[in-house]
Amino acid sequence: MIRTRDLLVANETLCQLSYDPIQFITNDLQQKRQPAIFRLSAHFVRGGLERMSETHSQTGEFHRVGEDLLRYSTSGVYYARFRNNGKDIRFSLHTSDRVLAKRRPEEEIKKAAAVDRKLGKMSLEELLRLYEESLSQYAPKTIATRQSILKTFKQSWPHGLNILVQSVSAGQLELWLASRRASFKNAAYNEYARLLRQLFELALEFRVIAVSPASALKGMRVETPIRTTPTWQQFQALIADIRGQRLGAEAAHSADLVEFMGLAGVGTAECANLSGGHIDFAANRITLYRMKTDTGYAIPIFPQLLPFLRNLEAKGQIQQGQKLFKIRDPKKAMAAACKWLQFPHFSPRSLRRCFITRAIDVGVDFKTIASWQGLRDGGVLIAKTYSHLRSEHSDAMAQRLVTH
C-alpha cells in the first residue's frame, strides 16, 4: 500500500516508527522491511487526521442564541456579549451547556462592566504603590504598622509583583497568610488580613477588579491579654517617685504628664495634641482630639483634676497656642519608677484603666464613663471590658446590708 506524503507528515512521530525518511523520498514504500508495523502506524495516522478534521476545521461563526448570549458554531461554547463605553465586548462562559450558560451572563456581565478596561492591566506593584500613598489618612502608629506589613508582603509574595491584580486569587492570598501564620499571634494575623482586604478594596474603588479576592479573609479570635492596672494608691506613689527621679526638668515634665493622664483618664495621643487654649476654666471643660478616630470630644474638669491644672496655670504652663506638655511619652520614667517601687510593669495606657477603675469604684455609670472616653457606643465597650469590676463593687456594697 502506498501512502502520500501529506498523510505521513500529519503525525510525524507515528510515521517515524514505520519508515525511514530517506527511503520515503524514493517513494518506494513497498520495500519496507516491517510492513506489519507500517500498516499499524498508517491506521493511527488515518485516525489522527480524521480527529484533526473534526476539531480543527475552518474558523466558525458566532450565532446569537439569546439576549446577550452567543454560541460559537464549531466548538459549541457559549459567549456573553455586552457593550461597554461604546465597544462590543465578548467573553467565553466556558461551557457548552445552554442551561448553565443562560444562568451565567447576567452575573458575568455585571462583573465585566464593573471593570475599567483601561485599568484592567494594573499590576500588583502599582496597586501597592497607590495603597501606600493612601496611608496618610491614618495616625502615625497605624501608618508604621501598615508600612511594616507592606514591606513583608513585597519581600515574601511568591508570585512576583508584576502579576496583574486581576490574576491574584483568593487561594494565593490564603496560602501566603498561612505561610506567615507561625510567626505571629492572632492579633498580628488580623492586621495582615485587614491590610489585604483594604488593598483589594482600593482595587475595587479604581474598578481594576469586579470582585475582591480578599473579601473572604476572616480574622482570628484574639486572646484576651492580661493587663496590669495600678490602684489609686500605686498611681499616687508613681507620681511621687517620678518627681523624685534625678532627671532634672524632664522628670518634672514626665510627672506632670503621668498625673494628668491618670486624673483625666486620657492617653498620650490626646495629650500630644493638647494646648493651653483647650483648657476652659470658665466653662469647666477640656477639649480633646483623638487622631485615631479623627474625632473631638470634651470632658469636664474633674474635681480631682482642678488643683493640678491650677498649679500648672500658676507656673505659666497653660498659655494660648502653647503645648501643655513638654514630652510625648512618659514610658521611660514610669518604667524606672515601677522598678524602684517593685511594682508590676505599668505602661502609660494603664493610667487610663486606673481612671476608669476608680470611676466605676465610686459608682459612675458605664454610659457616662464612655462619654468621658470619647466613645459613642453608650457604654457597651466599657461594660464589656470592666463588668467584673462592677460585680465586685456590687458584692462589696451588698455586704453592707447587715442585720442589727
Buried (B, 14 or more C-beta within 10 A) or exposed (E): EEBEEEBBEBBEEBBEEBBEEEEBEEEEBEEBEEEEEBEBBBEBBEEBBEEEEEEEEEEEEEEEEEEBBBBBEEEEBBBBBBEBEEEEBEBBBEBEEBEEBBEBBEEBBEEBBBBBEEBBEBBBBBBBEBBBEBBEEBBEEBBEBBEEBBEBBEEEBEEEBEBBBBEBEBEBBBEBBEEBBEEEEEEBBBBBBBBBBBBBBBBBEBBBBBEBBBEEBEBEEEEEEEEEBBEBEBBEBBBEBBBEBEBEEBBBBBBBBBBBBBBBBBBBBBBBBBBBEBBEEEEEBBBBBBBEEEEEBBBEBBEEBBEBBEEBBEEEBBEEEEBBBEBEEBBEBBEBBBEEEEBEEBBBBBBBBBBBBBBBBEEBEBBEBBBBBBBEEEBEBBBEBBEEBBEEBEEEEEEEEEEE
